[in-house]
């Protein structure tokens, strides 16, 4: 692997919602590579929390108005979308808001459980214009990534208004690539990252999390490549060794009959024999189950038969299977002379008709003694 100069990271400026970081020196081209990758991950893959639905007392849809409230429901929904919060729960959480009388309703008036923390409590939600005004809301908070439109919510009950949820805690990311000097080399890169957040996460933590996401994905690719190498090595391990193609079948000590059958089948080396499967061997003329078992035994005795089944490797059979195959082979060759050993094969009506037709077609002269 080529040696790559490891860069140093320096924090130029930082606040709760803004951070500027300098990364140098980088190999030529790596400034754009890392800057673009980190920017895309920061904007799309960081988790966060947002309000996904609200329920307002006496309101059934977002195009309604609330008595003695200056903003309509649509404007209230837009204000709720701007609430920024941290949620430490893995499931949806309910928040409550109750306001009565004249005044301004802010995000800080929302009652939150211990697992939710508001970051911008001064955000204005609504304005009540009369002492008779009353506003009651229930807000649903969920965790997620990126952006979820309100249309993604399906089969919501009447009165529950979906909200476009912006889960990403990152509001803006910018990067600049500059030239820097390393010794006599002047073509190295300096990467300057600028990160703006909504205050629910610090810029430093956001940059570190984005780097971890990239590392995890790159690790998956590296592990997949290693797994492919292992599979290739295992496949080579069970393949037929090349030197077996130089070993003659004469060294197996086969019987003359089996040896001649293999020769007629064009098999002259152990490597060629191991390439043959059971069906191919049985297809050779006069080579039956007994010869097949003899070949297997000779290969095992001399260590030529692998333990893993590859082309040409025949697994041992049960005694009943061997006996049945030997009987069928004997019948086909006509070696069984005992009528007791061979069961009578029933003749169907169709076969009987064929026999009669053949007899009628014989030459009449042949029928005369």
C-alpha positions in Angstrom: 0.0 0.0 0.0 1.3 3.5 -0.9 2.3 5.8 1.9 -0.1 8.7 2.3 0.8 11.8 4.3 -1.5 12.0 7.3 -3.0 15.4 7.7 -3.6 17.5 10.9 -6.9 18.9 11.9 -7.1 22.4 13.4 -10.1 24.2 14.7 -10.0 27.8 13.5 -13.3 29.1 15.1 -16.2 27.5 16.9 -19.4 28.4 18.6 -22.5 26.4 19.6 -23.8 26.6 16.1 -20.8 27.3 13.8 -17.4 25.8 13.4 -14.5 26.3 11.0 -11.9 23.6 10.6 -8.7 23.3 8.7 -7.3 19.9 7.5 -3.8 19.8 5.9 -1.7 18.6 4.2 -3.7 16.4 1.9 -2.5 14.5 -1.1 -3.4 16.3 -4.4 -7.1 15.8 -5.1 -8.0 14.6 -1.6 -9.2 18.0 -0.6 -12.1 17.9 -3.0 -12.7 14.1 -2.4 -13.0 14.5 1.4 -14.7 17.9 1.4 -17.5 16.7 -1.0 -18.0 13.4 0.8 -18.1 15.0 4.3 -20.5 17.8 3.1 -22.9 15.3 1.6 -22.9 13.1 4.7 -23.3 16.1 7.0 -26.4 17.3 5.1 -28.1 14.0 4.6 -27.1 11.4 7.2 -27.0 13.0 10.7 -29.8 12.0 13.0 -32.0 14.5 14.7 -35.5 15.2 16.2 -38.4 17.1 14.9 -42.2 17.6 15.3 -44.0 15.3 12.9 -47.7 16.0 13.8 -49.8 18.3 15.9 -53.3 18.2 17.3 -55.1 21.5 18.2 -58.2 21.5 20.3 -61.3 22.3 18.2 -59.3 22.2 14.9 -59.8 19.4 12.3 -57.5 20.6 9.4 -54.7 23.1 8.8 -56.9 25.5 6.9 -58.9 26.5 9.9 -58.8 29.5 12.2 -58.8 29.7 16.0 -60.9 32.3 17.8 -59.0 35.2 19.4 -55.7 33.9 17.9 -53.9 36.2 15.4 -52.2 33.5 13.4 -54.2 30.9 11.4 -53.5 27.2 11.7 -51.3 27.2 8.6 -49.0 29.9 10.2 -48.9 28.0 13.5 -47.8 24.8 11.7 -45.0 26.8 10.0 -43.9 28.1 13.4 -44.0 24.6 14.9 -41.7 23.4 12.1 -39.0 25.8 13.3 -38.9 24.3 16.8 -35.5 22.7 17.4 -35.1 20.1 20.0 -33.1 17.1 21.2 -34.8 13.8 21.8 -33.1 10.9 23.6 -36.0 8.5 23.1 -36.1 5.9 20.3 -39.9 6.1 20.0 -42.4 9.0 19.3 -42.8 11.4 22.3 -45.8 13.6 23.1 -45.5 17.2 24.1 -48.3 19.5 25.4 -49.0 23.2 25.2 -51.8 25.1 27.0 -52.2 28.9 26.9 -55.0 31.0 28.1 -55.6 34.8 28.0 -53.9 37.6 26.1 -50.2 37.2 25.4 -47.5 35.6 23.2 -47.1 31.8 23.2 -43.5 30.7 22.8 -41.8 27.3 22.5 -40.7 27.6 26.1 -44.3 27.2 27.2 -44.4 23.6 25.9 -44.3 20.9 28.5 -41.6 18.4 27.7 -40.8 15.0 29.3 -37.3 14.4 30.6 -36.2 12.8 27.3 -36.8 15.9 25.2 -34.9 19.2 25.4 -35.9 22.4 23.6 -33.0 24.4 22.1 -34.9 27.6 21.0 -37.4 28.3 23.7 -37.9 32.0 22.6 -39.5 30.9 19.3 -42.9 32.5 18.9 -45.7 29.9 18.2 -48.8 32.1 18.3 -50.3 35.4 19.6 -53.5 35.5 21.7 -55.4 38.8 21.2 -58.1 38.4 23.9 -58.5 37.4 27.5 -61.0 34.8 26.3 -58.4 33.2 24.0 -57.5 29.6 24.6 -55.0 27.4 22.8 -54.3 23.7 23.5 -51.9 21.7 21.4 -50.4 18.2 21.4 -47.2 17.7 19.5 -45.6 14.5 18.4 -41.8 14.4 18.3 -39.8 11.7 16.5 -36.2 10.9 15.6 -35.0 10.5 12.1 -32.6 11.5 9.3 -32.9 14.0 6.6 -36.4 15.3 5.6 -39.8 13.7 5.8 -42.7 15.5 4.0 -46.1 15.7 5.5 -47.5 13.6 2.6 -45.5 10.6 3.9 -47.9 10.2 6.8 -50.8 8.0 5.8 -54.1 7.0 7.5 -53.8 9.7 10.2 -57.0 10.2 12.3 -59.1 13.2 11.8 -57.8 16.2 13.7 -54.1 15.1 13.6 -52.2 17.5 11.3 -49.0 16.2 9.7 -46.0 18.5 9.7 -43.0 18.5 7.3 -40.2 17.2 9.5 -36.6 18.5 9.1 -34.6 16.0 11.2 -31.1 17.1 10.1 -29.4 19.3 12.7 -27.2 20.8 10.0 -28.3 24.0 8.3 -25.4 24.7 6.0 -22.0 23.2 5.0 -19.3 24.8 2.9 -15.8 23.7 2.1 -12.8 25.4 0.4 -9.8 23.7 -1.1 -6.5 25.7 -1.2 -2.9 24.9 -2.2 -0.4 24.3 0.6 3.3 23.6 0.7 5.0 20.4 2.0 8.8 20.7 1.7 9.6 21.4 -1.9 6.1 20.2 -3.0 3.5 22.9 -3.6 0.6 20.9 -5.0 -0.8 19.5 -1.7 -4.3 20.5 -0.6 -5.6 22.4 2.4 -9.3 21.7 3.2 -11.3 24.3 5.1 -14.7 23.0 6.4 -17.4 25.4 7.6 -20.3 23.9 9.4 -23.5 25.6 10.6 -25.9 23.7 12.9 -29.3 24.4 14.6 -27.8 24.2 18.1 -28.9 20.7 18.8 -25.3 19.4 18.0 -21.9 21.1 18.1 -20.1 21.4 14.8 -17.2 19.3 16.1 -19.5 16.4 17.0 -21.2 16.7 13.6 -17.9 16.5 11.8 -16.8 13.5 13.8 -20.1 11.7 13.3 -19.9 12.3 9.5 -16.4 10.8 9.4 -17.6 7.7 11.3 -20.4 7.2 8.8 -17.8 7.3 5.9 -15.5 4.9 7.8 -18.3 2.4 8.4 -19.3 2.3 4.7 -15.7 2.0 3.6 -15.1 -0.8 6.1 -18.0 -2.7 4.6 -16.5 -2.5 1.2 -13.1 -3.6 2.5 -14.6 -6.6 4.4 -16.5 -7.6 1.3 -13.3 -7.6 -0.7 -11.5 -9.8 1.9 -14.5 -12.2 1.9 -14.1 -12.6 -1.9 -10.4 -13.3 -1.5 -11.1 -16.0 1.1 -13.7 -17.7 -1.2 -11.3 -17.7 -4.1 -8.6 -19.3 -1.9 -11.0 -22.0 -0.7 -12.0 -22.7 -4.3 -8.4 -23.2 -5.3 -7.8 -25.4 -2.4 -10.4 -28.0 -3.5 -9.5 -27.9 -7.2 -7.7 -30.8 -8.9 -3.9 -30.4 -8.4 -2.1 -29.9 -11.8 0.4 -32.7 -11.2 -2.4 -35.3 -11.2 -2.8 -34.7 -14.9 0.7 -36.2 -15.2 -0.2 -39.4 -13.2 -1.2 -42.3 -15.4 -4.2 -44.5 -14.4 -1.8 -47.4 -14.6 -0.6 -46.5 -11.1 -4.1 -47.0 -9.6 -3.8 -50.8 -9.8 -7.2 -51.2 -11.5 -8.4 -54.5 -12.9 -7.8 -55.2 -16.6 -11.4 -54.9 -17.4 -11.9 -51.5 -15.7 -8.5 -50.2 -17.0 -9.5 -51.0 -20.6 -12.9 -49.4 -20.2 -11.3 -46.1 -19.1 -8.8 -46.3 -21.9 -11.7 -46.7 -24.4 -13.4 -43.7 -22.8 -10.3 -41.5 -23.5 -9.2 -41.3 -19.8 -5.5 -41.9 -19.4 -4.6 -39.8 -16.3 -5.8 -39.4 -12.8 -6.7 -35.7 -13.3 -8.9 -36.6 -16.2 -10.6 -39.3 -14.1 -11.3 -36.8 -11.3 -13.0 -34.5 -13.8 -15.6 -37.1 -14.6 -18.7 -37.3 -12.6 -20.7 -40.5 -11.9 -23.0 -40.2 -14.9 -20.1 -39.7 -17.3 -18.3 -42.7 -16.0 -21.3 -45.0 -16.1 -21.9 -43.8 -19.7 -18.7 -45.5 -20.7 -19.4 -48.8 -22.4 -19.1 -51.9 -20.2 -18.3 -49.8 -17.1 -20.8 -50.5 -14.4 -21.3 -49.9 -10.7 -18.7 -52.5 -9.7 -16.1 -50.8 -11.8 -17.2 -47.4 -10.4 -16.7 -48.6 -6.8 -13.4 -50.1 -7.7 -12.2 -46.8 -9.1 -13.4 -45.0 -6.0 -11.6 -47.4 -3.7 -8.3 -47.1 -5.6 -8.5 -43.3 -5.6 -9.1 -43.2 -1.9 -6.4 -45.8 -1.2 -3.8 -43.6 -2.9 -5.0 -40.3 -1.5 -6.2 -38.9 -4.9 -9.9 -38.5 -3.8 -10.5 -35.2 -2.0 -12.8 -35.0 1.1 -14.9 -32.3 -0.5 -17.0 -33.2 -3.5 -15.8 -31.7 -6.7 -16.3 -32.8 -10.3 -15.4 -36.5 -10.4 -15.7 -37.1 -6.6 -18.2 -39.8 -5.8 -19.7 -40.1 -2.4 -20.1 -43.6 -0.9 -23.5 -45.2 -1.4 -25.7 -47.2 0.8 -25.4 -51.1 0.4 -29.0 -51.3 -0.7 -28.4 -48.8 -3.5 -25.3 -50.7 -4.7 -27.2 -54.0 -4.7 -30.1 -52.6 -6.6 -27.8 -51.0 -9.2 -25.9 -54.3 -9.6 -29.1 -56.2 -10.2 -30.2 -53.7 -12.9 -26.8 -53.9 -14.5 -27.0 -57.8 -14.6 -30.4 -57.7 -16.1 -29.3 -55.3 -18.9 -26.3 -57.5 -19.7 -28.3 -60.7 -19.7 -26.0 -62.3 -17.1 -28.9 -63.4 -14.8 -29.8 -67.0 -16.0 -32.1 -67.8 -13.1 -35.7 -67.1 -13.6 -36.1 -66.7 -9.9 -33.8 -63.7 -9.7 -35.6 -61.7 -12.4 -39.2 -60.9 -11.9 -41.5 -61.2 -14.8 -42.1 -57.9 -16.5 -45.8 -57.4 -17.2 -46.7 -56.8 -20.8 -49.2 -54.1 -21.5 -52.0 -54.2 -24.1 -50.1 -51.8 -26.3 -47.0 -53.9 -26.2 -49.1 -57.0 -27.0 -50.5 -55.3 -30.1 -46.9 -54.3 -31.2 -45.8 -58.0 -30.9 -48.8 -59.1 -33.0 -48.1 -56.5 -35.7 -44.4 -57.6 -35.9 -45.5 -61.3 -36.3 -47.9 -60.5 -39.1 -45.2 -58.7 -41.0 -42.8 -61.7 -41.0 -42.1 -63.4 -44.4 -44.5 -66.4 -44.9 -41.5 -68.5 -46.1 -39.9 -68.1 -42.7 -42.9 -69.6 -41.0 -42.7 -72.9 -43.0 -40.6 -75.5 -41.3 
